[in-house]
Amino acid sequence: MLDRLGRPLGSLRVSVTDRCNLRCRYCMPEDDYVWLPRRSILSFEETERLVRVFTALGVTKVRLTGGEPLLRHDLPELVRQLAGNDAIADLALTTNGLLLARHAAALRDAGLDRITVSLDTLQPERMLQFAKSARHADVVEGIAVARAVGFRRVKLNTVVIRGYNDDELVDLVEFARGHDAEVRFIEYMDVGGATLWSMDQVVSQREILDRLARRYGAVEPLGEPGPAPAERFRLPDGTTFGVIASTTAPFCRTCDRSRLTADGTWFLCLYAADGVDLREPLRMGAPDEELMAIVRRGWEARTDRGAEERRAVPERTVLYGLDGLRADPRREMHTRGG
């Protein structure tokens, strides 16, 4: 099943909650939010059923997100249900790591394949300033425990922001190497709760590579095919890392991702203004065939190129101001799964 640009439906990000225990500047920097109503949040059984609808149409990769997904009570049970779906070749989770040490073993035992941990700085005082949390040590412990319980791959996501953490690129590469993980540097994006975004804070892929080359020598692109958002590179000593250049070099033309919010709204692009309500037909008793037809119609009509279109905006500023976000909580990055 292909969209209008020939892109397959291959990857689904599933948000299990819009709540989070951090207040990162690029995602949800405010103190108060308009939350999704509790009654609207999908049960695990509803989530598992919708995921089966998507895998019947070609999805093979599923990633659990939030908000912070480990805030969802008994999350390993959902992992166990999804792990029973033979069509899922890759079942992963993205977390801020605060609760990972506590839950890593149960998640692994339930069938989770991979973990990605957000780690924007190695300096606890910067995390306190940037994310309003003094629990940096818990994140580091969570990464170590994830490796210890046997996750086959651990990735670290770092949003690089000029003047905040762009002086830590080498340190983060070394930290990842020391923890048998791979770091992915992400360009600062003007989406969702990034209400303080400006183009001058963006550290481009080109600049990231230049800085690392000055420290390590020639950086070799791995040139891997496929729709993965990160372009991967290798240092002369064999260390690998990735860069997601959504702001300066969007990958829209190969994007096979879509997003399911915790309340069952399906977004075909991170930048999309509107989504498709799957919860209502699901709870009204629609059979799988009807749900599949809704998804098929949506994907086959898809022309989304949100990051490309944003790149073309002259004098680009934030996508939504604070008032716009509070008017519709589904516009938030933490609601639609980042």
C-alpha positions as YAML, in Angstrom:
chain: A
units: angstrom
residues:
- id: 1
  name: MET
  ca: [0.00, 0.00, 0.00]
- id: 2
  name: LEU
  ca: [1.61, 3.23, -1.21]
- id: 3
  name: ASP
  ca: [0.79, 6.90, -0.76]
- id: 4
  name: ARG
  ca: [0.69, 9.49, -3.56]
- id: 5
  name: LEU
  ca: [4.49, 9.78, -3.52]
- id: 6
  name: GLY
  ca: [5.06, 6.02, -3.61]
- id: 7
  name: ARG
  ca: [5.90, 5.72, 0.09]
- id: 8
  name: PRO
  ca: [4.86, 2.50, 1.84]
- id: 9
  name: LEU
  ca: [3.15, 2.33, 5.21]
- id: 10
  name: GLY
  ca: [5.93, 0.64, 7.16]
- id: 11
  name: SER
  ca: [6.44, 2.22, 10.58]
- id: 12
  name: LEU
  ca: [3.96, 3.17, 13.31]
- id: 13
  name: ARG
  ca: [4.72, 5.21, 16.42]
- id: 14
  name: VAL
  ca: [2.20, 4.50, 19.16]
- id: 15
  name: SER
  ca: [1.82, 7.01, 21.98]
- id: 16
  name: VAL
  ca: [0.53, 5.39, 25.17]
- id: 17
  name: THR
  ca: [0.20, 8.60, 27.22]
- id: 18
  name: ASP
  ca: [0.47, 12.34, 26.75]
- id: 19
  name: ARG
  ca: [1.91, 12.78, 30.26]
- id: 20
  name: CYS
  ca: [5.58, 13.31, 30.98]
- id: 21
  name: ASN
  ca: [7.81, 13.75, 34.04]
- id: 22
  name: LEU
  ca: [10.20, 16.18, 32.33]
- id: 23
  name: ARG
  ca: [9.69, 19.67, 30.94]
- id: 24
  name: CYS
  ca: [12.23, 19.78, 28.11]
- id: 25
  name: ARG
  ca: [12.46, 23.06, 26.24]
- id: 26
  name: TYR
  ca: [12.02, 21.54, 22.78]
- id: 27
  name: CYS
  ca: [8.94, 19.50, 23.68]
- id: 28
  name: MET
  ca: [6.88, 20.66, 26.67]
- id: 29
  name: PRO
  ca: [8.57, 23.54, 28.48]
- id: 30
  name: GLU
  ca: [5.50, 24.93, 30.25]
- id: 31
  name: ASP
  ca: [4.36, 24.06, 33.76]
- id: 32
  name: ASP
  ca: [0.71, 23.43, 32.91]
- id: 33
  name: TYR
  ca: [-0.97, 21.69, 29.99]
- id: 34
  name: VAL
  ca: [-4.36, 20.78, 28.59]
- id: 35
  name: TRP
  ca: [-4.31, 16.99, 28.89]
- id: 36
  name: LEU
  ca: [-6.24, 14.47, 26.86]
- id: 37
  name: PRO
  ca: [-9.32, 13.33, 28.83]
- id: 38
  name: ARG
  ca: [-8.66, 10.09, 30.72]
- id: 39
  name: ARG
  ca: [-11.74, 8.43, 29.26]
- id: 40
  name: SER
  ca: [-10.42, 9.03, 25.75]
- id: 41
  name: ILE
  ca: [-7.16, 7.11, 26.29]
- id: 42
  name: LEU
  ca: [-7.12, 3.76, 24.50]
- id: 43
  name: SER
  ca: [-7.00, 0.60, 26.58]
- id: 44
  name: PHE
  ca: [-4.20, -1.86, 25.86]
- id: 45
  name: GLU
  ca: [-6.69, -4.11, 24.10]
- id: 46
  name: GLU
  ca: [-7.85, -1.23, 21.87]
- id: 47
  name: THR
  ca: [-4.26, -0.28, 21.11]
- id: 48
  name: GLU
  ca: [-3.31, -3.85, 20.27]
- id: 49
  name: ARG
  ca: [-6.29, -4.18, 17.95]
- id: 50
  name: LEU
  ca: [-5.48, -0.99, 16.07]
- id: 51
  name: VAL
  ca: [-1.86, -2.07, 15.73]
- id: 52
  name: ARG
  ca: [-3.07, -5.34, 14.19]
- id: 53
  name: VAL
  ca: [-5.09, -3.32, 11.68]
- id: 54
  name: PHE
  ca: [-1.93, -1.44, 10.71]
- id: 55
  name: THR
  ca: [0.24, -4.55, 10.49]
- id: 56
  name: ALA
  ca: [-2.37, -6.17, 8.25]
- id: 57
  name: LEU
  ca: [-1.74, -3.24, 5.87]
- id: 58
  name: GLY
  ca: [2.04, -3.49, 5.87]
- id: 59
  name: VAL
  ca: [3.44, -2.01, 9.10]
- id: 60
  name: THR
  ca: [6.39, -4.06, 10.37]
- id: 61
  name: LYS
  ca: [7.97, -1.60, 12.83]
- id: 62
  name: VAL
  ca: [6.20, -0.37, 15.95]
- id: 63
  name: ARG
  ca: [7.65, 2.09, 18.46]
- id: 64
  name: LEU
  ca: [5.98, 2.91, 21.78]
- id: 65
  name: THR
  ca: [6.24, 6.56, 22.77]
- id: 66
  name: GLY
  ca: [4.55, 9.21, 24.89]
- id: 67
  name: GLY
  ca: [4.79, 11.66, 26.56]
- id: 68
  name: GLU
  ca: [6.85, 9.36, 28.69]
- id: 69
  name: PRO
  ca: [5.61, 5.82, 28.01]
- id: 70
  name: LEU
  ca: [6.91, 4.37, 31.27]
- id: 71
  name: LEU
  ca: [4.35, 6.49, 33.12]
- id: 72
  name: ARG
  ca: [1.65, 4.21, 31.67]
- id: 73
  name: HIS
  ca: [0.78, 1.67, 34.33]
- id: 74
  name: ASP
  ca: [1.69, -1.96, 33.53]
- id: 75
  name: LEU
  ca: [3.24, -1.12, 30.16]
- id: 76
  name: PRO
  ca: [4.99, -4.54, 29.90]
- id: 77
  name: GLU
  ca: [1.54, -6.06, 29.46]
- id: 78
  name: LEU
  ca: [1.00, -4.03, 26.27]
- id: 79
  name: VAL
  ca: [4.49, -5.03, 25.11]
- id: 80
  name: ARG
  ca: [3.57, -8.67, 25.70]
- id: 81
  name: GLN
  ca: [0.40, -8.30, 23.63]
- id: 82
  name: LEU
  ca: [2.22, -6.61, 20.77]
- id: 83
  name: ALA
  ca: [5.09, -9.10, 20.87]
- id: 84
  name: GLY
  ca: [2.54, -11.77, 20.03]
- id: 85
  name: ASN
  ca: [1.91, -10.13, 16.66]
- id: 86
  name: ASP
  ca: [4.13, -12.03, 14.23]
- id: 87
  name: ALA
  ca: [3.90, -9.24, 11.65]
- id: 88
  name: ILE
  ca: [5.95, -6.91, 13.89]
- id: 89
  name: ALA
  ca: [9.61, -7.40, 13.02]
- id: 90
  name: ASP
  ca: [10.85, -4.58, 15.24]
- id: 91
  name: LEU
  ca: [9.22, -3.56, 18.52]
- id: 92
  name: ALA
  ca: [10.94, -0.60, 20.20]
- id: 93
  name: LEU
  ca: [10.38, 2.05, 22.85]
- id: 94
  name: THR
  ca: [11.59, 5.63, 23.31]
- id: 95
  name: THR
  ca: [11.93, 6.87, 26.89]
- id: 96
  name: ASN
  ca: [13.48, 9.74, 28.79]
- id: 97
  name: GLY
  ca: [15.10, 7.12, 31.02]
- id: 98
  name: LEU
  ca: [13.97, 8.35, 34.43]
- id: 99
  name: LEU
  ca: [12.07, 5.14, 35.17]
- id: 100
  name: LEU
  ca: [14.00, 2.79, 32.91]
- id: 101
  name: ALA
  ca: [16.15, 1.09, 35.55]
- id: 102
  name: ARG
  ca: [12.97, 0.05, 37.36]
- id: 103
  name: HIS
  ca: [11.21, -1.37, 34.29]
- id: 104
  name: ALA
  ca: [13.94, -2.50, 31.87]
- id: 105
  name: ALA
  ca: [13.97, -6.18, 32.89]
- id: 106
  name: ALA
  ca: [10.18, -6.51, 32.73]
- id: 107
  name: LEU
  ca: [10.07, -4.85, 29.31]
- id: 108
  name: ARG
  ca: [12.77, -7.15, 27.99]
- id: 109
  name: ASP
  ca: [11.06, -10.23, 29.40]
- id: 110
  name: ALA
  ca: [7.77, -9.11, 27.79]
- id: 111
  name: GLY
  ca: [9.38, -9.10, 24.34]
- id: 112
  name: LEU
  ca: [10.59, -5.55, 23.70]
- id: 113
  name: ASP
  ca: [13.42, -5.57, 21.14]
- id: 114
  name: ARG
  ca: [15.06, -2.16, 21.40]
- id: 115
  name: ILE
  ca: [15.31, 0.88, 23.65]
- id: 116
  name: THR
  ca: [16.03, 4.49, 22.71]
- id: 117
  name: VAL
  ca: [16.84, 6.86, 25.57]
- id: 118
  name: SER
  ca: [16.73, 10.65, 25.32]
- id: 119
  name: LEU
  ca: [20.01, 12.07, 26.61]
- id: 120
  name: ASP
  ca: [20.56, 15.71, 25.73]
- id: 121
  name: THR
  ca: [23.43, 16.45, 28.09]
- id: 122
  name: LEU
  ca: [25.98, 14.75, 30.31]
- id: 123
  name: GLN
  ca: [25.94, 17.65, 32.75]
- id: 124
  name: PRO
  ca: [23.32, 17.33, 35.53]
- id: 125
  name: GLU
  ca: [23.11, 21.09, 36.06]
- id: 126
  name: ARG
  ca: [22.22, 21.57, 32.41]
- id: 127
  name: MET
  ca: [19.45, 18.99, 32.65]
- id: 128
  name: LEU
  ca: [18.04, 20.84, 35.64]
- id: 129
  name: GLN
  ca: [18.07, 24.07, 33.68]
- id: 130
  name: PHE
  ca: [16.74, 22.61, 30.45]
- id: 131
  name: ALA
  ca: [14.33, 19.88, 31.56]
- id: 132
  name: LYS
  ca: [13.53, 21.02, 35.11]
- id: 133
  name: SER
  ca: [14.76, 17.75, 36.59]
- id: 134
  name: ALA
  ca: [17.64, 16.89, 38.91]
- id: 135
  name: ARG
  ca: [17.42, 13.16, 38.08]
- id: 136
  name: HIS
  ca: [20.27, 12.94, 35.59]
- id: 137
  name: ALA
  ca: [21.79, 10.01, 37.49]
- id: 138
  name: ASP
  ca: [18.57, 8.01, 37.01]
- id: 139
  name: VAL
  ca: [18.87, 8.38, 33.24]
- id: 140
  name: VAL
  ca: [22.47, 7.16, 33.25]
- id: 141
  name: GLU
  ca: [21.52, 4.24, 35.48]
- id: 142
  name: GLY
  ca: [18.65, 3.35, 33.17]
- id: 143
  name: ILE
  ca: [21.00, 3.16, 30.19]
- id: 144
  name: ALA
  ca: [23.35, 0.87, 32.08]
- id: 145
  name: VAL
  ca: [20.53, -1.38, 33.26]
- id: 146
  name: ALA
  ca: [19.08, -1.62, 29.73]
- id: 147
  name: ARG
  ca: [22.40, -3.01, 28.52]
- id: 148
  name: ALA
  ca: [22.69, -5.32, 31.52]
- id: 149
  name: VAL
  ca: [19.29, -6.97, 30.99]
- id: 150
  name: GLY
  ca: [20.14, -7.83, 27.40]
- id: 151
  name: PHE
  ca: [18.58, -5.34, 25.00]
- id: 152
  name: ARG
  ca: [20.25, -6.03, 21.68]
- id: 153
  name: ARG
  ca: [20.46, -2.37, 20.73]
- id: 154
  name: VAL
  ca: [20.39, 0.78, 22.82]
- id: 155
  name: LYS
  ca: [20.30, 4.17, 21.13]
- id: 156
  name: LEU
  ca: [20.68, 7.61, 22.65]
- id: 157
  name: ASN
  ca: [18.77, 10.56, 21.19]
- id: 158
  name: THR
  ca: [20.33, 14.01, 21.58]
- id: 159
  name: VAL
  ca: [18.57, 17.14, 20.35]
- id: 160
  name: VAL
  ca: [21.43, 19.52, 19.59]
- id: 161
  name: ILE
  ca: [20.76, 23.16, 20.43]
- id: 162
  name: ARG
  ca: [23.28, 25.92, 19.90]
- id: 163
  name: GLY
  ca: [24.33, 27.52, 23.15]
- id: 164
  name: TYR
  ca: [22.95, 24.68, 25.25]
- id: 165
  name: ASN
  ca: [24.66, 21.37, 24.47]
- id: 166
  name: ASP
  ca: [26.47, 21.78, 21.15]
- id: 167
  name: ASP
  ca: [29.79, 21.72, 23.00]
- id: 168
  name: GLU
  ca: [29.10, 18.13, 24.15]
- id: 169
  name: LEU
  ca: [29.12, 16.30, 20.80]
- id: 170
  name: VAL
  ca: [32.43, 14.53, 21.38]
- id: 171
  name: ASP
  ca: [31.58, 13.78, 25.00]
- id: 172
  name: LEU
  ca: [28.30, 12.16, 23.95]
- id: 173
  name: VAL
  ca: [30.02, 10.03, 21.30]
- id: 174
  name: GLU
  ca: [32.47, 8.83, 23.95]
- id: 175
  name: PHE
  ca: [29.70, 8.19, 26.48]
- id: 176
  name: ALA
  ca: [27.74, 6.13, 23.94]
- id: 177
  name: ARG
  ca: [30.85, 4.14, 23.04]
- id: 178
  name: GLY
  ca: [31.51, 3.43, 26.72]
- id: 179
  name: HIS
  ca: [27.96, 2.16, 27.23]
- id: 180
  name: ASP
  ca: [27.84, 0.03, 24.06]
- id: 181
  name: ALA
  ca: [25.18, 2.32, 22.64]
- id: 182
  name: GLU
  ca: [24.84, 4.52, 19.54]
- id: 183
  name: VAL
  ca: [24.11, 8.22, 19.75]
- id: 184
  name: ARG
  ca: [21.83, 9.97, 17.26]
- id: 185
  name: PHE
  ca: [22.12, 13.72, 17.03]
- id: 186
  name: ILE
  ca: [18.83, 15.41, 16.11]
- id: 187
  name: GLU
  ca: [18.52, 18.86, 14.62]
- id: 188
  name: TYR
  ca: [16.32, 21.16, 16.71]
- id: 189
  name: MET
  ca: [12.86, 21.18, 15.09]
- id: 190
  name: ASP
  ca: [10.13, 23.83, 15.07]
- id: 191
  name: VAL
  ca: [7.27, 21.49, 15.90]
- id: 192
  name: GLY
  ca: [4.83, 21.00, 18.78]
- id: 193
  name: GLY
  ca: [6.00, 22.46, 22.04]
- id: 194
  name: ALA
  ca: [9.18, 24.04, 20.68]
- id: 195
  name: THR
  ca: [7.78, 27.47, 21.45]
- id: 196
  name: LEU
  ca: [11.24, 28.98, 21.93]
- id: 197
  name: TRP
  ca: [12.61, 27.65, 18.63]
- id: 198
  name: SER
  ca: [14.59, 29.87, 16.27]
- id: 199
  name: MET
  ca: [16.70, 28.98, 13.26]
- id: 200
  name: ASP
  ca: [19.87, 30.41, 14.78]
- id: 201
  name: GLN
  ca: [19.70, 27.71, 17.49]
- id: 202
  name: VAL
  ca: [19.76, 24.89, 14.93]
- id: 203
  name: VAL
  ca: [23.08, 23.06, 14.62]
- id: 204
  name: SER
  ca: [22.94, 21.50, 11.16]
- id: 205
  name: GLN
  ca: [24.04, 18.02, 10.17]
- id: 206
  name: ARG
  ca: [26.88, 19.56, 8.20]
- id: 207
  name: GLU
  ca: [28.16, 21.42, 11.24]
- id: 208
  name: ILE
  ca: [27.84, 18.36, 13.46]
- id: 209
  name: LEU
  ca: [29.88, 16.28, 11.01]
- id: 210
  name: ASP
  ca: [32.51, 19.01, 10.64]
- id: 211
  name: ARG
  ca: [32.97, 19.28, 14.39]
- id: 212
  name: LEU
  ca: [33.35, 15.53, 14.82]
- id: 213
  name: ALA
  ca: [35.75, 15.32, 11.88]
- id: 214
  name: ARG
  ca: [37.98, 17.92, 13.49]
- id: 215
  name: ARG
  ca: [38.23, 15.70, 16.56]
- id: 216
  name: TYR
  ca: [38.32, 12.21, 15.03]
- id: 217
  name: GLY
  ca: [39.32, 12.56, 11.40]
- id: 218
  name: ALA
  ca: [37.35, 11.66, 8.29]
- id: 219
  name: VAL
  ca: [33.71, 10.74, 8.89]
- id: 220
  name: GLU
  ca: [32.38, 8.07, 6.53]
- id: 221
  name: PRO
  ca: [28.68, 7.91, 5.59]
- id: 222
  name: LEU
  ca: [27.40, 4.34, 5.73]
- id: 223
  name: GLY
  ca: [24.97, 4.95, 2.89]
- id: 224
  name: GLU
  ca: [22.39, 2.49, 4.15]
- id: 225
  name: PRO
  ca: [19.24, 2.16, 2.04]
- id: 226
  name: GLY
  ca: [15.76, 2.45, 3.48]
- id: 227
  name: PRO
  ca: [13.43, 4.96, 5.11]
- id: 228
  name: ALA
  ca: [15.13, 5.30, 8.51]
- id: 229
  name: PRO
  ca: [15.14, 8.96, 9.65]
- id: 230
  name: ALA
  ca: [18.75, 8.89, 10.81]
- id: 231
  name: GLU
  ca: [21.65, 8.90, 8.38]
- id: 232
  name: ARG
  ca: [24.41, 6.83, 9.95]
- id: 233
  name: PHE
  ca: [28.14, 7.54, 9.89]
- id: 234
  name: ARG
  ca: [31.33, 5.81, 10.97]
- id: 235
  name: LEU
  ca: [34.42, 7.31, 12.60]
- id: 236
  name: PRO
  ca: [37.92, 6.09, 11.68]
- id: 237
  name: ASP
  ca: [38.00, 3.80, 14.75]
- id: 238
  name: GLY
  ca: [34.73, 2.12, 13.71]
- id: 239
  name: THR
  ca: [32.41, 3.95, 16.11]
- id: 240
  name: THR
  ca: [29.04, 4.63, 14.51]
- id: 241
  name: PHE
  ca: [26.53, 7.38, 15.15]
- id: 242
  name: GLY
  ca: [23.52, 8.90, 13.43]
- id: 243
  name: VAL
  ca: [22.19, 12.32, 12.53]
- id: 244
  name: ILE
  ca: [18.52, 13.18, 11.98]
- id: 245
  name: ALA
  ca: [18.51, 16.30, 9.82]
- id: 246
  name: SER
  ca: [14.77, 16.99, 9.66]
- id: 247
  name: THR
  ca: [15.25, 20.76, 9.72]
- id: 248
  name: THR
  ca: [17.97, 21.32, 7.10]
- id: 249
  name: ALA
  ca: [17.76, 18.11, 5.03]
- id: 250
  name: PRO
  ca: [14.27, 16.59, 5.44]
- id: 251
  name: PHE
  ca: [13.69, 12.94, 4.57]
- id: 252
  name: CYS
  ca: [10.03, 13.44, 3.64]
- id: 253
  name: ARG
  ca: [10.34, 11.71, 0.26]
- id: 254
  name: THR
  ca: [11.18, 8.38, 1.90]
- id: 255
  name: CYS
  ca: [9.16, 8.72, 5.11]
- id: 256
  name: ASP
  ca: [7.10, 5.60, 5.88]
- id: 257
  name: ARG
  ca: [6.03, 6.72, 9.36]
- id: 258
  name: SER
  ca: [2.72, 7.61, 10.88]
- id: 259
  name: ARG
  ca: [1.64, 8.21, 14.46]
- id: 260
  name: LEU
  ca: [-1.19, 7.01, 16.66]
- id: 261
  name: THR
  ca: [-1.91, 9.19, 19.69]
- id: 262
  name: ALA
  ca: [-2.91, 7.78, 23.06]
- id: 263
  name: ASP
  ca: [-6.54, 8.70, 22.32]
- id: 264
  name: GLY
  ca: [-6.59, 6.96, 18.94]
- id: 265
  name: THR
  ca: [-5.99, 9.88, 16.56]
- id: 266
  name: TRP
  ca: [-3.88, 8.89, 13.55]
- id: 267
  name: PHE
  ca: [-1.44, 11.50, 12.20]
- id: 268
  name: LEU
  ca: [0.20, 10.91, 8.84]
- id: 269
  name: CYS
  ca: [2.96, 13.48, 9.46]
- id: 270
  name: LEU
  ca: [4.57, 14.99, 12.55]
- id: 271
  name: TYR
  ca: [3.73, 18.44, 11.14]
- id: 272
  name: ALA
  ca: [0.14, 17.56, 10.16]
- id: 273
  name: ALA
  ca: [-2.51, 19.99, 11.42]
- id: 274
  name: ASP
  ca: [-5.25, 17.36, 11.55]
- id: 275
  name: GLY
  ca: [-5.51, 13.66, 12.23]
- id: 276
  name: VAL
  ca: [-7.93, 10.81, 11.61]
- id: 277
  name: ASP
  ca: [-10.12, 9.68, 14.52]
- id: 278
  name: LEU
  ca: [-9.87, 5.89, 14.81]
- id: 279
  name: ARG
  ca: [-11.15, 5.69, 18.37]
- id: 280
  name: GLU
  ca: [-14.74, 6.61, 17.51]
- id: 281
  name: PRO
  ca: [-15.32, 3.87, 14.90]
- id: 282
  name: LEU
  ca: [-13.39, 1.41, 17.07]
- id: 283
  name: ARG
  ca: [-15.62, 2.03, 20.09]
- id: 284
  name: MET
  ca: [-18.74, 2.09, 17.92]
- id: 285
  name: GLY
  ca: [-18.05, -1.52, 16.98]
- id: 286
  name: ALA
  ca: [-16.52, -1.16, 13.53]
- id: 287
  name: PRO
  ca: [-15.10, -4.47, 12.26]
- id: 288
  name: ASP
  ca: [-11.43, -4.72, 11.32]
- id: 289
  name: GLU
  ca: [-12.29, -4.44, 7.64]
- id: 290
  name: GLU
  ca: [-13.89, -1.04, 8.17]
- id: 291
  name: LEU
  ca: [-10.92, 0.21, 10.20]
- id: 292
  name: MET
  ca: [-8.55, -1.06, 7.52]
- id: 293
  name: ALA
  ca: [-10.54, 0.79, 4.87]
- id: 294
  name: ILE
  ca: [-10.22, 4.06, 6.82]
- id: 295
  name: VAL
  ca: [-6.46, 3.62, 7.12]
- id: 296
  name: ARG
  ca: [-6.10, 2.58, 3.49]
- id: 297
  name: ARG
  ca: [-8.01, 5.63, 2.24]
- id: 298
  name: GLY
  ca: [-5.95, 7.91, 4.44]
- id: 299
  name: TRP
  ca: [-2.57, 6.52, 3.42]
- id: 300
  name: GLU
  ca: [-3.31, 6.23, -0.29]
- id: 301
  name: ALA
  ca: [-4.35, 9.91, -0.33]
- id: 302
  name: ARG
  ca: [-1.25, 11.01, 1.63]
- id: 303
  name: THR
  ca: [0.89, 13.77, 0.15]
- id: 304
  name: ASP
  ca: [2.44, 15.05, 3.40]
- id: 305
  name: ARG
  ca: [5.87, 16.66, 3.20]
- id: 306
  name: GLY
  ca: [5.71, 18.68, 6.39]
- id: 307
  name: ALA
  ca: [9.41, 19.17, 7.04]
- id: 308
  name: GLU
  ca: [10.09, 20.07, 3.39]
- id: 309
  name: GLU
  ca: [7.32, 22.63, 3.43]
- id: 310
  name: ARG
  ca: [8.59, 24.14, 6.67]
- id: 311
  name: ARG
  ca: [12.09, 24.44, 5.24]
- id: 312
  name: ALA
  ca: [10.69, 26.55, 2.42]
- id: 313
  name: VAL
  ca: [9.01, 29.06, 4.76]
- id: 314
  name: PRO
  ca: [10.74, 32.46, 4.60]
- id: 315
  name: GLU
  ca: [11.71, 33.98, 7.95]
- id: 316
  name: ARG
  ca: [10.68, 30.75, 9.62]
- id: 317
  name: THR
  ca: [9.50, 30.90, 13.23]
- id: 318
  name: VAL
  ca: [7.74, 28.45, 15.55]
- id: 319
  name: LEU
  ca: [4.99, 26.27, 14.09]
- id: 320
  name: TYR
  ca: [2.51, 26.99, 16.90]
- id: 321
  name: GLY
  ca: [2.46, 29.57, 19.63]
- id: 322
  name: LEU
  ca: [1.41, 28.71, 23.16]
- id: 323
  name: ASP
  ca: [-2.21, 29.74, 22.61]
- id: 324
  name: GLY
  ca: [-2.44, 27.52, 19.54]
- id: 325
  name: LEU
  ca: [-1.11, 24.53, 21.44]
- id: 326
  name: ARG
  ca: [-3.51, 24.99, 24.34]
- id: 327
  name: ALA
  ca: [-6.40, 25.25, 21.90]
- id: 328
  name: ASP
  ca: [-5.63, 21.74, 20.61]
- id: 329
  name: PRO
  ca: [-3.49, 19.40, 22.75]
- id: 330
  name: ARG
  ca: [-3.03, 17.06, 19.78]
- id: 331
  name: ARG
  ca: [-0.69, 19.64, 18.24]
- id: 332
  name: GLU
  ca: [1.78, 18.98, 21.04]
- id: 333
  name: MET
  ca: [4.92, 16.94, 20.34]
- id: 334
  name: HIS
  ca: [4.35, 14.93, 23.52]
- id: 335
  name: THR
  ca: [0.86, 13.97, 22.38]
- id: 336
  name: ARG
  ca: [1.70, 12.68, 18.92]
- id: 337
  name: GLY
  ca: [4.86, 10.81, 19.83]
- id: 338
  name: GLY
  ca: [7.75, 12.93, 18.65]
...
